[in-house]
Amino acid sequence: MPTQSPYLLFSDGKGNIFEDTSLYASGRSGWDALPVPTEDWIELPYGGSLYELPGRFGIGIDVKTGEMRLCKKGNAVAAFIPPAHTGLYLAAYETEKDAPTLPLFCYTAAGWLNDKFYVPALRIEEDVRQECSGYDSDKIKTGAGFLLEAYPNNRLAKHLMENCCMTYKCPAARNFALGRWECPVPSSPACNANCIGCISFQPQEETIPPAQDRLTFRPTPEEIVEFTVPHLQTAPFPIVSFGQGCEGEPLLMWETIRDSIIEMRKHTNRGSININTNGSKPDAVKALCEAGLNSIRVSTNSARKHFYEAYYRPNNYQFEDIIESLKTVSSHGGWASINYFVFPGMTDNVEEYECLRKLIRETGLNMIQWRNFNIDPDWYLGRIGATDTGEFLGIKQLMGLVREEFPKVKFGYFNPPMERMKGNYEADFAH
Ligand code: SF4
């Protein structure tokens, strides 16, 4: 924790960043700029990045008068904080009329003090599986080459190694190449939702690109089983995870996934089989649980039906279906998590909190993965019609209230391995 509030950052638009010592950095919650408590600032964790925001001027607090004012010396600056950390405040800035929509990253507040960058955030997950320092690119290259040689006719192994691992640098695909932890298994070229901030597909009329391209083929159970069984049998803390950023909705491929799970479990009972999903098809989830699915992670921007549906724009399903999917896994003894897109001012809104309590109670939820929402804040709030974001608690306070009322609900950032779900969850898993 710094001894005082860090100074505001601005950029010259050419990639150079400077501090303005006449202004303290502020934060944003909903539509409001506000001071950030000194104790909420931490050093920008290793692996974090800084972005200059074109057409935007940072809002700071005058060090002499305490007044809020704009920094017109250059563009506003925000931080992309690395996985396992949750941002507590967004970057505060004023957006010019013709400013471009920002790409699909998170924009956390950032400041500078005593030669260090600071962000208002906290580490929410001890698991180090996506720690930037843990990726050795030579070993990854060797591992990818080995898998491509081992599975020469496997389209999915080829996609995972050539696209996901070596091109997109996907943390899960790189862990698979290193023969450890969570192995990603994308399977669906199509989706039954139309998320405004979809990371694998953006309509032509939108000005921002998707983060990665969507899978273009439907893998067979044989292709899936060929590499997942050895991974489950040999990897430390193994997880096989359906539902990845480079595909649509995996539940649209439930029969293929069901048959794959049945075949995997014929060969091994080791590890966990998980699905990351929009939770749209509870009947399909039931069939997967009966086949041996161990855990589910349902993504959501909100526990409020109207904001969920305004963002997901679902085809032939509704908010109640995702609740049903979570309940289904709980009732089969599986582990149910939500992938909760954290947006300060919306996630910690008082009404949202009440809906979250209801969701936890109704579903028997095991875990909340507090994920930073990778989206342009103004664009998001505008598109879902959140003109007034209302009263908010503060992200830290929200977490405290949930922890107190639901002590069994785990907080984190990643899908836990079987050893954690069934064993001593708090045990040192920094592996
Ligand atoms: S559910 Fe996933 S794949 Fe489907 S539109 Fe939303 S982000 Fe995209």
Residues whose N, C-alpha, C, O or C-beta is under 5 A from the ligand:
A	BS01	SF4	C191 A193 N194 C195 C198 I199 E247 G248 E249 N278
